[in-house]
Structure formats: C-alpha cells, structure tokens
Amino acid sequence: MPFISTIIYSFSNVIRVTETDVTGSAIGTVTEWVGFDNYKYVWNVHGTFKETLFSSFTGTLLDVLLILIFSLIVAVVLNSKFRGRAFVRAVFFMPVIFNSQAIDAAMAAGSALTDAMEESGQDIFSTMFNFSDFLTNANIPVVAVNFLTTASDSIFDVISYSGVQILIFLSGIQSVPKHLYEAAKMEGATQYEMFWKITLPMVSAMIPTVVVYTVVDSYLRSSVNTVIATYAKDSNYGVHAAMSWIYLGVVALFLIIVLGILSKVVFYYDN
C-alpha cells in the first residue's frame, strides 16, 4: 500500500483534512490529480534538488570506486597469514557488529575537534603540507588532483563503510580452490601475478554484490533524503513523493548500467 500510495501522490496535490483548527489533528487526506506538475516543479523550479542530486550522484560514484578497491585490498591482506590477524579482522568488522555507532561517534568528535582547530587557526597539518598544492606543483592533471584530494578527505568514511564489503570479498577469496595457488607457485608465479591471474578473476563474481550494497548504503545516507524529508514535514506529500521517485529512478538507472557493464567482464568459475 505505501508503494502504491506514493505513485498516486506523486501525480496529485495532496491536502490534509484536519479535525479542528485548534488541535490540528488530521482525519484524512484528499488527492487532486495534477499530472506531471509535481515532477516539473521538482526538476525545473526547485532551487536545490538537482544540485543536491548531482552532488550525491558524484559522491556515490566515488564511494563505489574507493570502497571497491579498498575492501578488496584489505580482504586480500586479511586472508594472508600474519601475527595478530584475528585482532585486525575484529577491528575492521567492529563497525558492522556495532552498527557503526562507535565509528559515527568517533568521527563526530573528530569533526568537532577539527572545526575547533580551524576556528582557532591551529590547523597544523594543512599549514605544514597541502596535498592539493603538492600534486599541482608536480604537474599532475587537475582532474587527477581533484580526485585524489577528494579521496584523501573521505578516507575515514571509506574505512567505516567498508566492513560488509570486506566480508563479502573475504568469503569469495576463501572459496578459491587452493590447488590453483599451489599450481601457480610451482610454475614460479609471484604474489602479484597470482593476484591478477587468480584472485581477481575468481572474486570478480562478488563485485556486482559489493556495488549494489555500496550504492544502496550510499542511497540511504545521501543528503538528498534530507531535502526530500522537508516536504514530508510540511505535509507536501505530492512533491515529496515525486522527489522520492526521481531519486529512486536515478539510482535504479545507475545500477542497471553498472551491472550491465559488469556482467560482460565478470568471471564465473565452472566446476
């Protein structure tokens, strides 16, 4: 019913019917069909929705790329044998177990501390070393400089949101037949060669799952939801529903395109 209601509301002007002017308690709603007026308003008239949607979309692209690479690398490291491996695994999976509340609290405290330092003019690290200026002076292209600086600024978010993805890749790596690595070692292959020839192809089937999870997780955390929620608070359910469907459509289209591309390059091991 909520699914059907949002479709109807997105094409309607929804009016709340109150019981009395004193209490303001709602006794129902009245819908007036307006066609695509809500969608036209959201896309052509609203001042911030398109900009927020574009910013969120680019942020999702960056999240998918960074989390995909980071989680795969960490999964490979955690799968190797070294002292303290159980402790390191616990550190990376702790945000998942505790629903990231501890990480969010730590990040909020770190953000408050950073803001305080900036206000007092004590941002020591940026004074000593500016990563963006360093890359620019090294004649790195502007596009690459923007990507690398954005990636470095979001490294803590990448770590905190990669727990499930690491677990997915780790399960995929552990399911790779051991005799493939043994045969490669006998042939004199290095760890680098085994990663590109065995590990990556064998876990590539996990990449679509990781992409879908990362996109959905980013979708739920997006600032677009804040813009949409303001119209629900104002009881403007028609615009609220139209915004929700536009955002959902953009995310769904992105997933269809990405999964269509990945389906052409994913390797499935045939027993």
C-alpha positions as CSV (number, residue, x, y, z in Angstrom):
1,M,0.0,0.0,0.0
2,P,2.8,2.6,0.7
3,F,4.3,1.8,-2.7
4,I,1.0,2.4,-4.5
5,S,0.2,5.4,-2.4
6,T,3.5,7.2,-3.3
7,I,2.8,6.6,-7.0
8,I,-0.7,8.2,-6.7
9,Y,0.7,11.0,-4.5
10,S,3.4,11.9,-7.0
11,F,0.8,12.7,-9.6
12,S,-1.5,14.5,-7.2
13,N,-1.9,17.5,-5.0
14,V,-2.4,16.0,-1.5
15,I,-4.3,18.0,1.0
16,R,-4.5,17.1,4.7
17,V,-8.0,17.3,6.2
18,T,-7.9,18.4,9.9
19,E,-10.5,17.7,12.5
20,T,-10.4,21.1,14.1
21,D,-8.4,24.3,13.8
22,V,-7.5,24.1,17.5
23,T,-5.9,20.6,17.7
24,G,-4.9,20.4,14.0
25,S,-5.2,16.6,14.2
26,A,-5.6,15.0,10.7
27,I,-8.5,12.8,9.9
28,G,-7.5,12.0,6.3
29,T,-6.2,13.3,3.0
30,V,-7.8,14.5,-0.2
31,T,-5.9,13.9,-3.5
32,E,-6.3,16.1,-6.6
33,W,-4.9,14.8,-9.8
34,V,-2.3,17.2,-11.3
35,G,-0.5,15.0,-13.7
36,F,3.3,15.7,-14.0
37,D,3.1,19.1,-12.3
38,N,5.0,17.8,-9.2
39,Y,7.7,16.4,-11.3
40,K,8.0,19.6,-13.4
41,Y,8.2,21.6,-10.2
42,V,10.9,19.4,-8.7
43,W,13.0,19.3,-11.8
44,N,12.5,22.8,-13.2
45,V,11.5,25.1,-10.3
46,H,13.0,23.7,-7.1
47,G,16.2,25.6,-6.3
48,T,18.5,22.9,-4.7
49,F,17.1,19.4,-5.6
50,K,19.0,19.0,-8.9
51,E,22.3,20.3,-7.5
52,T,22.0,18.1,-4.4
53,L,21.1,15.1,-6.6
54,F,24.1,15.7,-8.8
55,S,26.4,16.1,-5.9
56,S,25.0,12.9,-4.3
57,F,25.4,11.0,-7.5
58,T,29.1,12.0,-7.9
59,G,29.7,11.1,-4.3
60,T,28.1,7.7,-4.9
61,L,30.4,7.1,-7.9
62,L,33.4,8.0,-5.7
63,D,32.2,5.8,-2.9
64,V,31.7,2.8,-5.1
65,L,35.2,3.2,-6.7
66,L,37.1,3.8,-3.4
67,I,35.2,1.2,-1.3
68,L,35.5,-1.4,-4.0
69,I,39.3,-1.0,-4.3
70,F,39.9,-0.6,-0.5
71,S,37.7,-3.5,0.5
72,L,39.3,-5.9,-2.0
73,I,42.8,-4.9,-0.9
74,V,42.0,-5.3,2.8
75,A,40.3,-8.6,2.2
76,V,43.4,-9.9,0.4
77,V,45.6,-8.7,3.3
78,L,43.3,-10.2,6.0
79,N,43.2,-13.5,4.1
80,S,47.0,-13.9,4.4
81,K,48.7,-15.3,7.5
82,F,50.3,-13.0,9.9
83,R,50.5,-12.4,13.7
84,G,47.5,-10.7,15.1
85,R,45.3,-11.4,12.1
86,A,42.3,-12.1,14.4
87,F,42.6,-8.8,16.1
88,V,43.0,-6.9,12.8
89,R,39.9,-8.6,11.4
90,A,37.9,-7.7,14.5
91,V,38.9,-4.0,14.1
92,F,37.6,-3.9,10.5
93,F,34.4,-5.8,11.3
94,M,33.6,-4.0,14.6
95,P,31.7,-1.2,12.9
96,V,29.4,-3.8,11.3
97,I,28.8,-5.6,14.6
98,F,28.0,-2.4,16.5
99,N,26.1,-0.9,13.6
100,S,28.8,1.8,13.1
101,Q,27.6,3.8,16.2
102,A,31.0,3.8,17.8
103,I,32.6,4.9,14.5
104,D,30.0,7.6,14.0
105,A,30.6,9.0,17.5
106,A,34.3,9.0,17.0
107,M,34.0,10.7,13.6
108,A,31.7,13.3,15.1
109,A,34.1,14.0,17.9
110,G,37.0,14.2,15.4
111,S,35.0,16.6,13.2
112,A,34.2,18.8,16.2
113,L,37.9,18.9,17.1
114,T,38.9,19.7,13.6
115,D,36.3,22.6,13.4
116,A,37.7,23.9,16.7
117,M,41.2,23.8,15.4
118,E,40.3,25.6,12.2
119,E,38.4,28.3,14.1
120,S,41.5,28.9,16.3
121,G,43.8,28.9,13.4
122,Q,45.6,25.8,14.5
123,D,45.2,23.6,11.5
124,I,48.8,22.5,11.8
125,F,48.8,19.7,9.2
126,S,47.4,21.8,6.4
127,T,49.8,24.5,7.2
128,M,52.8,22.2,7.0
129,F,51.6,20.2,4.0
130,N,48.9,20.9,1.4
131,F,48.3,17.8,-0.6
132,S,46.5,19.6,-3.4
133,D,49.3,22.1,-3.9
134,F,51.9,19.3,-3.8
135,L,50.1,17.4,-6.6
136,T,49.6,20.6,-8.6
137,N,53.3,21.5,-8.3
138,A,54.1,18.0,-9.5
139,N,52.3,18.8,-12.8
140,I,49.5,16.3,-12.1
141,P,46.4,16.9,-14.2
142,V,43.7,18.9,-12.5
143,V,41.2,16.1,-12.8
144,A,43.5,13.7,-11.1
145,V,44.3,16.3,-8.4
146,N,40.6,16.8,-7.6
147,F,40.0,13.0,-7.5
148,L,43.0,12.3,-5.2
149,T,42.3,15.2,-2.8
150,T,38.6,14.2,-2.5
151,A,39.6,10.5,-1.9
152,S,42.1,11.5,0.8
153,D,39.5,13.7,2.5
154,S,37.0,10.8,2.6
155,I,39.4,8.1,3.7
156,F,37.7,7.8,7.2
157,D,34.3,7.4,5.6
158,V,35.7,4.7,3.3
159,I,37.1,2.7,6.2
160,S,33.9,3.0,8.3
161,Y,31.6,2.0,5.4
162,S,33.7,-0.9,4.1
163,G,33.1,-3.6,6.7
164,V,30.4,-5.6,4.9
165,Q,32.2,-5.3,1.5
166,I,35.4,-6.6,3.1
167,L,33.5,-9.6,4.5
168,I,32.0,-10.3,1.0
169,F,35.3,-10.3,-0.7
170,L,37.0,-12.3,2.1
171,S,34.4,-15.0,1.7
172,G,35.0,-15.0,-2.0
173,I,38.8,-15.3,-1.6
174,Q,38.5,-18.1,0.9
175,S,36.3,-20.1,-1.6
176,V,39.0,-20.0,-4.3
177,P,40.4,-23.6,-4.8
178,K,43.8,-23.9,-3.1
179,H,45.2,-26.0,-5.9
180,L,45.2,-23.0,-8.2
181,Y,47.6,-21.2,-6.0
182,E,49.7,-24.3,-5.5
183,A,50.0,-24.8,-9.2
184,A,50.9,-21.2,-9.7
185,K,53.6,-21.4,-7.1
186,M,55.1,-24.5,-8.8
187,E,55.2,-22.5,-12.0
188,G,57.2,-19.7,-10.3
189,A,54.4,-17.1,-10.2
190,T,54.8,-14.2,-7.8
191,Q,52.1,-12.9,-5.4
192,Y,51.5,-10.0,-7.7
193,E,50.9,-12.3,-10.7
194,M,48.7,-14.6,-8.6
195,F,46.5,-11.7,-7.6
196,W,45.8,-10.6,-11.2
197,K,45.6,-14.1,-12.7
198,I,43.8,-16.0,-9.9
199,T,42.4,-13.9,-7.1
200,L,40.8,-11.0,-9.0
201,P,39.2,-13.2,-11.7
202,M,37.9,-15.6,-9.1
203,V,36.3,-13.0,-6.8
204,S,35.0,-10.8,-9.7
205,A,31.6,-12.5,-9.3
206,M,31.4,-10.7,-5.9
207,I,31.9,-7.3,-7.4
208,P,28.3,-6.8,-8.5
209,T,27.1,-7.7,-5.0
210,V,29.5,-5.2,-3.5
211,V,28.5,-2.5,-5.9
212,V,24.8,-3.0,-5.2
213,Y,25.3,-2.9,-1.4
214,T,27.5,0.2,-1.6
215,V,25.1,2.1,-3.9
216,V,22.1,1.2,-1.6
217,D,24.1,2.2,1.5
218,S,25.1,5.5,-0.1
219,Y,21.5,6.0,-1.2
220,L,20.3,5.7,2.4
221,R,22.9,8.1,3.7
222,S,22.5,10.7,0.9
223,S,21.8,14.4,1.6
224,V,19.0,14.2,-1.0
225,N,17.0,12.4,1.7
226,T,17.2,15.5,3.9
227,V,15.8,17.6,1.1
228,I,13.0,15.1,0.5
229,A,12.2,14.8,4.2
230,T,11.5,18.6,4.5
231,Y,8.4,18.3,2.2
232,A,7.1,15.4,4.3
233,K,7.4,17.6,7.4
234,D,5.5,20.3,5.6
235,S,2.8,17.8,4.6
236,N,3.5,18.5,0.9
237,Y,3.2,14.8,0.1
238,G,2.9,15.2,-3.7
239,V,6.3,16.9,-4.1
240,H,7.7,14.6,-1.5
241,A,6.6,11.5,-3.5
242,A,7.8,13.0,-6.8
243,M,11.3,13.7,-5.4
244,S,11.4,10.1,-4.0
245,W,10.6,8.6,-7.3
246,I,13.1,10.7,-9.2
247,Y,15.8,9.8,-6.8
248,L,14.9,6.2,-6.9
249,G,14.8,6.2,-10.7
250,V,18.3,7.8,-10.9
251,V,19.7,5.2,-8.6
252,A,18.0,2.3,-10.4
253,L,19.2,3.5,-13.8
254,F,22.7,3.8,-12.4
255,L,22.6,0.2,-11.1
256,I,21.2,-1.2,-14.3
257,I,24.0,0.5,-16.4
258,V,26.8,-0.6,-14.0
259,L,25.6,-4.1,-13.6
260,G,25.1,-4.4,-17.3
261,I,28.7,-3.4,-17.8
262,L,30.0,-5.7,-15.1
263,S,28.1,-8.7,-16.4
264,K,30.3,-8.6,-19.5
265,V,33.6,-8.8,-17.6
266,V,32.7,-10.9,-14.5
267,F,34.3,-14.4,-14.5
268,Y,32.3,-17.3,-13.1
269,Y,34.3,-20.4,-12.1
270,D,32.9,-23.6,-13.7
271,N,33.4,-26.7,-11.6
